[in-house]
């Protein structure tokens, strides 16, 4: 399985599938068998509610065309920020169309009629899905949990440029502004994130909000100093998992990635697990979700007196291929090609000394936390993979 770090919405297989599904038909008013062949189709026949631009693809060398929006003119146009419903001229490969975001509770479909100078006419359909809160969230990323809508939660992904020049996601968070702690942090782990080793920056800071959405500083912990109560500033995405560049590592020291952890637990079995996780990324990308559980309502304060949710438990769930690179995305892997496991800990000194004793199945962590992990697993594979709990698969004795 290759490293899926770039956005995949534009990959060829997806594009071709949508072109097949976009549902256009044509009729001809010409009996000239020598007429130049023409075609018209939307690049994406179905788009989400947040999409504001698409492409009308035309072929027909030497022809002219005239396109008219016959249905959906109130939200589809040939000009951005204006209601232009007609476009004509020489045939070009791409004609841009512009959409308004769909804020309604219903899918909607627009029709565009395209008439070519050889007499051929195509009626092309474009469907925009109804509004959903998760439209901007849903990705093909293997580590991504299922979206849950809560009033105080913010979903955010931090992006970074690695030493190899790739612009990629660093990690994603489900952040609780009322607790000032993330419920989970999800991230891919691969050697491109850890090499070359720039080391630990200790760049403790608020999220500066140079990337959207903004999380107000007032809703973040003050992490430039420790808690002062025997608690450690615990990373959810570990610093040592992000040594590729200085900015990449600095993002792991944002307040939004921190959780208050018992100091002995943080430096003990939790640190042991973090090291063991890195040992398991050598042959392929490893997908990780780390998180918190608030089972007893406890809180602590930072050095500026802000009330911080104190997790009663901390956990991790892991997913990777069993034998290395399959050349396929996780969504296309069968259950026997994947391995998964989870770990559950008390946020105190009471944990067993053995990771094996803390191992759980992913399904058990889902039941304990209420989250559904690895949303892009094929349904026929998910149940079997999430039921696994074999520490030996992960070289844990």
N, C-alpha and C positions, 0 to 999 in steps of 0.2 A: 504494500500500500504506500503510495507516494505521499509526500508531505503536502497536505491541502491547506496552504497558507493564503492563497490569493482568492479574491472573490470569484465564484464559479457561475454567476448568473449569465456570463457571456460565453461559456464554453460551447463548442460546436455541437455536441450531442444534444444539449438542451435547446439550443436555437433551432436545430433541424426538426426536433420533435414538435416545437411550437409552430413552425412553419407548416408542417403536415396537418396540425390540428386547427389552424386558424380559419379554415372553412370558407374559402372563396370559391365562386363559380364564375364562369364566363359564358357569354354567348357572342356569336359573330354575325355582323351584318354584311359581311363581304364573302363573295364566292370565289375570290381570287386566290387560287392555291399557291400563288407565288408571293402572297403578302408576307411581310416580315412578322415572325411570331412575336407575341407580346405576352407579358404577365404582370400581375400586381399582387402583392401580399404584404401584410404587416410582418416585420421581423419577429415581434412577439404578439401573438394573437390574444393572449390572456396576460394581464398585468395586475399587480397589487394596487391597493387603494392609494399608496404613496407615489406611484409612478407619475411623472409629469412630462416625459418625453418618450417618443417611440419613432420608428422609422417605417415609412412606406417604401417597399423595395420594388423597383420597376425594371423591366427588360423590354427591349424593342428598338434595336439599332436603327437610326434614321427616322424614327417616328416622332410624332408629337403626342401629347396627352392633355386631357382635361379631367381634373379630379374634383368631386363635389362631396361634401359631407351631407348626406341625405337624412341621417338620423344621428342624434347626439350632438347637434351643433351647439348646444348650450354648454358643453364641457370639452369638446374636441375642436381644434383649430389648426390652421396651417401657419399661424403666427403666434409667438409667445405673447401673452398678456393682451390679446385682442381676438375678436371673433371673426376671423377670416375663414370662410367656409369653402372657398374655391381656389384652385391653383392650376395653372396650365403652362405649357411650354414644351421645349424639346425634352425627350425622355432622358432622364439622368438616373444613375443607380439608386440614389437615396433621396427621398423627400421627407423632411422632418415634419412630424405632427406633435402638437402640444396638448396636454391634458390638464384639467384641473383635478386636484385631489378629490377622491370620493369620500365624503364625510357622511354618506347615507348608510342605511342598514340593508341596502339591496345592491346586488350586482347590477351593472348597467352595460349596454352594448351600443356601440356606434357603428354606422354603416357608411362607407365611402364608395362612391361610384367612380370608376376610372374608365374613361373612353379614350381609345387610341385612334390615331388617324387611319389605321388600316381597317377600322370598323369594329374591332373587338372591344367588348365591354366587360369589365370585372366589377363585381360587387364584393367588397372586402369588409370583414367584420372584426371589430376590436372590442373585447370584453374587459372591463375594469372591475375588479372584485370589490365587494362591500367593505366598509370600514371595519377594521379590527385593531385593538390596541397593540397587538404584537406585530403588525405589518412591517415595521422597521426593524424588528428584532430577529425575525425568522431567517436563519442562514443555513447553509449546508454543512456547517462546522460540526465535526463529530462530537466534540465535548459539550455542546450546548444543551442545557436542560430545557424542559418545557416551560413556556412562559406562564406566569401567574400574575394577574393584575391585582395590586394592592395600593391603597391610597398613598402610603408613605414610601413606596419602593421606587427606585430609579434603576433602570438598566443602562449600562454603559460599557463600551468597549474602548480600550486604549490601544492605539496603533503606534508602531515604531519602525524605524529603519535599521535592519541588521547590518553586521559587518560585511556581508556579501552583497549589500545594496538592495535587498528585497524590502519592500514596504509591506508589513504584515501586522496582524493583530498581535498584541502583547498578551493581554488577558481581558476577560469580560467579568462584570460584576452584577450581582443583584443586591443593591445597596438599600439598607433601611435607614432613612433619614432620621426617624424617631429614635432609633437605637444608636445611631452613628457607627454602625458596624454592618458589613456585608453579610447577607445570609449565605452566599456562596461566591466563589471566584473560580472561573473556568478557563482553562488554557491548554494549548498543545505544548508538548515537550519534545524537543529534538536537539541534536548536537548543534544545529545552526543557531539555537538560542543561547548556548552555553560557551561557544568558542568564537574567537579567541577569548581567553579569560581576562576580562578587564578588572575583575575583582569587585569587592563590595564597596559601594559608594557612601553608605550611611547618610543618604540625602533625605533625611526625614523632613516631610513637608506636607502641607495641604495639597490636595489636587488643585493645580492652578487653573483648571478649566480652560485650557487652550484647545481642548477637543470637546465637542458637544456630546451629550447634554450637560449643562452646568449643574454641579452639586454645590449649593451655597456653602461657604466656609463655616457659617453658623451651624450647619448640619454635619460637620466633620469633627473628628477628634483633633485635639492639639497633641501632636506626636513628636514634636521637637525635643521634648523631655519625656521620660518614662512616667508611669502612673504613680510611682512612689509608694506602692502598697504591696510589694512582693510579686506584682504582676509584670509580665514581659510584654513588649510590643511584638505580637506574633504575626508574622507574614502569612497570608493565605496563599499567594503565589510567592514562593521562596526567592530570596535574593539570588541564591546560588543557581537557580534555574534560569537566570537571565543575565549572563555575563558577556553577551555578544558585543554590546556597546555601552558606553557610560549612560546615555539617555535611556536605553532600554532597562538598565538596572535601576536608575533613579526612579522610574515609575513604580517599581515594587515598594518603594519607601513612601508612597502616597498614603495619607491617612485612610483613604477608602479601601486600602488593601490590608489594613491592620485589624487585629482582634486582640482583646486582653486575654492573655493566657497565664496560667500558673507558671511561675518561673522554672520550677523543677520539671514540670511536664514539658515545657517548651524546649528546654535544653537536654531533656532525657529522651523518652521513647518517641516523642513527636519529631525531634531532630533525626533520630534513627530512621524513622519512616521516610522522611524527606530524602535522606541519602539513598535509601533502598529504592525509592521511586526513580531517582536518576540512574541507578544501575540498570534499570529495565528499559531504557530508551535506546539502547545501542544499535538495534537492528531496524528500528522503525519509529514512527511518531507514536508517542504515548499521550493519551488524552486524559486529563485530570480535572476533577472538580473537587475543590476543598471548601469546607463550610463550617458553619456554626449552628448550634441548637440552643434555644433559650427555654429551658424546662422548668426553671424555678423563680423567674422574675428578678434575679439578682442584678444589681448594677454596681458600677464603680465610677470614679470621677477622674478626669484628666487634671493636669496641673493648672488649668484655668477654670476648674470647677464645673466643667460640662459633665452632665450625667451620661454615662456610657453603658450600654447593655453588656452584661457579663455572661458569656456563654456558659451553660452548664456542661456542654459537651462539644467536642470538635470531631470532624470526620473527613475522610477522603474516599472518593470512588475513582477507579482506574479502568481504562480500556485500551487494549492494543491488539495487534494481530498475533496469532500464536507462533507463526514461523517466519516472521519478517515480511518484507515487502511483497504484497500481492499484486501491485499495480492497479488496485481498485480502491475507490472510496469506501469508507466504512459502511455506507448505506447499501452497497452492493455485495458485502461480505456475508457468507453464511455463518451459522452459529459455530461450526467446527473450525472456522478460520479465525475466530476471535476468542480472547480471554478477558474476563472482567473480575474485579474484586472490590470490596469496600473495607474500611476500617473505622471503628467507633471507639471513642475515648471519653473518659470523664476529664473535665478541665480542672484537675487537682492532682494530688500525689498518689491517688489510690489505684492507678492503672497497673495491670500486670507488667512484668518485665519483658515478656515475650510478645512480639508483634503477631505471632500466630494466634495467641489467645484473644487478640483484639480484632481479628479478621471477621468480616461479615460478608454476606452476599450483597450485591448492589440492590437487589429487591428488598432486603432487610433494611438497608439505609433509606430507601424510598419510603418504606412503611414508617420508620422512625421520624423522618423529617417532613414528610408530605410532599417532597419534590419528586419529579419524574426526570430521570437522567438519560443522557444520550438519545435525544429525541429523534435523531436521524437513523437510528438502527432500523433495519427492515423488521416489520412486525413478526415475521416468522422466525427471526433470529433473536429478537430482544428477550423473550421470555427465558430461553435457554441460557443465554449469556448472563443475564441478570441473576440467574439462580446459582451460578458458579461461586464456589468459595474454596479454592485450592491454593493455599499459600505456596506450595511447591512450584506452581506455575510461575511464581514471581521470585523464586530463589529465596524464599523465607523459610527458615528452619523452625 
